[in-house]
Each structure stands twice: as C-alpha cells, then as structure tokens.
Amino acid sequence: MNDNSSVDLAALLCSRLCHDLLSPVGAMSNGLELLADESDPAMKQQCMELLGQSAKTSTDKLKFFRLAYGAAGGFGEMVEVAEPKAVIDALIADKKRVDVNWAMDAAKLPKDAVKVMLNFAHMALDALVRGGTLDIGAEIVGGNSEIVVRAAGAKIAFDESIGKALEGNLPAEELSSRTAPAHMLYLLAEKSDGGLQYQLSDDALVLGAVLPQPEGLIG
C-alpha cells in the first residue's frame, strides 16, 4: 500500500468516525442550548438526562474507534478480551431487539484480531435492521486467532461492496467511508498472511477470519 493510499484510507476512516459521532455530539450541543434557555425544573431535568445519554453514547463510540481503528495505546500487544467485549456490549445496548451470545475461548487476543472482531461486530449490528441475534466467537488455535461473527434476523441488510472490500476486490477509487473499515481489515489480514471471508443469505450474515499470531506472541 503506497503512501497516498494510506493517507486516503486514513481520511476515509476519519470521515466514518466523524459521521458516527455527529449525532450524539450534536445532541449534546442541542441539550446545552435548551438547558441555557430553560427555566422549568422538569424540562431542565430532561435536558440533563439527554446530555448524560449523549455523553455516554459519545464515550462508547470513542472507545470503539480507539480499539477498532487506532493503535490502542495503553494496551500491550495482547488485549484482554474483556475490553472489546465491553465496547461491543455498549454498542448493542443502543440497539433495539438485538440479543448477543458470546463464545470466547481466549483470555487475550492480539491487537489486529481485536480490530477484526470489533469491526465484524459493527458490520453485523448494522445488518440487523429489524433486530435479531448476534453470535460472536474467538479462539486461538495452533498459533492462529480465529474470529467468527454471525448476525441472524428477519431481514439482513448488508452492502455487498463491504464484502468486496473484505476480499480485496473493491477498487481503491470506489472506496468510501462505509467500505474503508472493511478494506482496512483486508490489509491487516494480507499483512499477516491471514484470510477473511463472509457468507450472506436472506436471514444471516457470517463473517470469519483466521489471523496468524505475530511470531513474538506464539507460545
């Protein structure tokens, strides 16, 4: 990946981050304006509740982006699975009619595997437009991190351009803020000689990854 492509990808990921944060941050701004002009105690309480919820949503999203897109400073090369699990649980809390099942057979995962799991979970949640079930599994087998995320529901909404980006089949000029995270995962898998795949049907989306662990982490 050349320097220009790296800059373009970073710009698209920043666009996605800004898009996802615009709503809760905007809600905080609106809440502050209402609070400044409001004299009724009951309405002020409602404004405070709005501010509290918007602040929590913004914090949850920033925690997600830190681990899913960034370098995750403050963590070692291996991340406790409790960290991404808490982030995903917070995202699910904002969704209606979505149940999650966890199957985590590893206490820690490499940073790149955590990025894959978080982004897979985000894609799967977006696909559950009418609610459903989200199954998330991760384990380390034979020196490989194996990740699987399955979304099952009455109607699955998955843009197949995201699937093409996961497979490295989406031309660079067609990348957007929506497909950039999938392209980032493709690059992570390619760098480590790993692999990504997805299967889509009317009522289910399955996302899978096998990523060899860095040599220094293989015990």
KAMOKA-V864058 format. One record per pair of residues at least 24 apart in sequence whose ideal C-beta (glycine too) atoms are under 6 Angstrom apart, sorted by the first residue. I is the first residue (numbers start at 1). J is the second residue. Records with the same first field share a line. If there is no record, write none. Layout:
BEGIN
I=J / J
END
This chain:
BEGIN
9=180
12=177 / 180
13=69 / 180
15=177
16=177
17=65
20=61
21=61
24=54 / 57 / 58
25=58
27=54
28=54
60=90
63=87
67=114 / 118
68=115 / 118 / 119
72=111
77=217
78=108
79=109 / 111 / 114
80=108
81=109
84=114 / 117 / 118
88=121
97=131
98=128 / 131 / 134
99=133
100=134
101=135
102=136
103=137
104=138
105=139
106=138 / 139 / 140
109=145
110=145 / 213 / 217
112=188 / 211
113=145 / 211
116=147 / 185 / 209
117=147
119=181 / 185
120=149 / 207
121=149
124=149 / 151
127=151 / 156 / 157 / 158 / 205
128=153
129=157
130=154 / 155
143=213 / 218
144=210 / 212
145=211
146=210
147=209
148=208
149=207
150=206
151=205
152=204
156=205
158=200 / 205
163=198
166=196 / 198
END
